[in-house]
Amino acid sequence: MIQDDQNLPTAIGEMLEKDGVISREALQKAANILAQNGGQKSLGEVLVKDLGYDRNRIFQAISKIYAFRSIDISKITFSEGWINFIQRFLQSLDQKIRKEFLKNKIVPFGYSERNKNILMFITPDPTNRYIEDFFRQVGINKYELVYSKLEDVDNLLAKVLPKENEFLDFVKEASEEMSVAEEETDDNKIDEEELDAAVNQSLLVNLFEASLIEAVRQGASDLHILPNKDAVTEIHFRIDGKLKLWHRQEGTRPEAFFAVIKDRTKNVDRFEWETAQDGFIQRVIDGYIIRFRVSILPIVSSALARKFESVVIRVLDDRKVITDLGKLGLDDYARKEFKKAITKPQGIVILTGPTGSGKSTTLVAALHQVMTSEKNILTVEDPVEYNIPGARQLRISHKMNFDQAIRSILRHDPDIVMVGEIRDAKTAEIAIKMANTGHLTFSTLHTNDAPSVVSRLYKMGIEPFLIAYAINLVVAQRLMRKLCKICKRPIENIDPEYPLSLGFTKEEIKKATFYEPAGCPKCNNGYSGRLAIHEVLPFTQEIRHIIMHSAMEVDEDAIKESAIKNGMKTLRAAARQRAINGISSLDEVAAVTTD
């Protein structure tokens, strides 16, 4: 039983600090926050949500202090009978109390090995003060609470009770209600009254809300919504980097669906069809606040009078934010150099790679490593993707654009600055200036590999000596798909020419077992999830010397050779290692990297 004692959080916090789980300053900050919110939050919630600590580490440590057992259910195979037991228990509860059990992630697990009369429950927070009340309401007097990771409990609940999407149910019910007739003429102009009537129908509203929910639940990074022919709208999800058709809406004008999207998106004009627009949406989905970034572009159609558009919606789920460098997938050399670069008092760390390669995720993880209450951390991003507790994130608007924010930031006494993207020579010049004037700076740039960053900055007009002595580290990053652990299969009688063309040695081909995707109900065409690969380029004295003696252009090959000699793996070499380890496939090595 957890006692509701106002001194208890402080005592628990001191134990966490003594065990090295949290710092003394974090304990003080947490105590201040708890005092301000009047007990509305628990110590664990404050440490995780407000101070950015890893949830599993904090709640596992707190559970240990309270002497709760811990079980790693990700390693357990749940039989059909076991699943049925959990389902029967939850379905036997009153609807109201069942909602509370599911909301608080309290899941029946079985009976205690020590006493068959004691029910065991797994939960990601056994210190939850309300659990005792819930059990009292259903007449459970003998029970044992066991700690398990939040994501593992969520995965188990997804198996036991597949979540309903009420909006999809509405879509099914209303699918025959709605059909906006198409006139077979080239003169098919938008009739605003007819469009308004279409927009007011429940089908399209529910379809759009259903698409947002399903995108989050299926782990999509983006939704693509586009017109196809006169009365067809397609919704695609980008899952593990690949677009996948989720729904085709027929018999409905695409303009009507786009009007629904605009109506439910902030900062866009529903009646504007001729220009690009950017907006955002926020929803609570399965108990979590999810933000969506909306991009709308006008596109050409064969019917010139039609006003067709393309909509892409980025899913911004703060649960995917990584705060632990150990979870980024950096190898030993890369992790050591990365940590060394971000703990220097000044200089710039640049992340490079294409859109959607995880650069922002790596930057946020880096910021969490260097964040303390003694440092003023400012970020300039357009748009802001993730909320970073402890940092001051500047708001970009028509009154203060990206360039103005960058210029103003130096007058705000920063210690650490994150510039979302080096867009042009002016941004590059200011970022380099900050790095050279005593500020630790983080930013991103779009190039193919790490050495190319030097050339890009040089061609922007940045002086070689500024580049050489401002940059601490450049990291090139890509995301490659992981093979499904369930269905991946070894490649039999492999033709050695294929791996040889990817840079594998004959010895590696002889020793390694390469796998290929097969496909099963648990994955997407043989792949499940993605992982990052990195090319980490620290600026050594030799590399600085190469840059300083550049003439008309920077010798990228010389920089690359020097870095490899000192331990850097190229992106392709990092990808090859993933294939040797059986994590990814040869096709992925070829798809995401080049020589």
Summary of the structure (lengths in Angstrom):
residues: 595
radius of gyration: 27.0
end to end distance: 60.2
largest distance: 81.1
contacts: 1808
relative contact order: 0.06
helix: 41%
strand: 21%
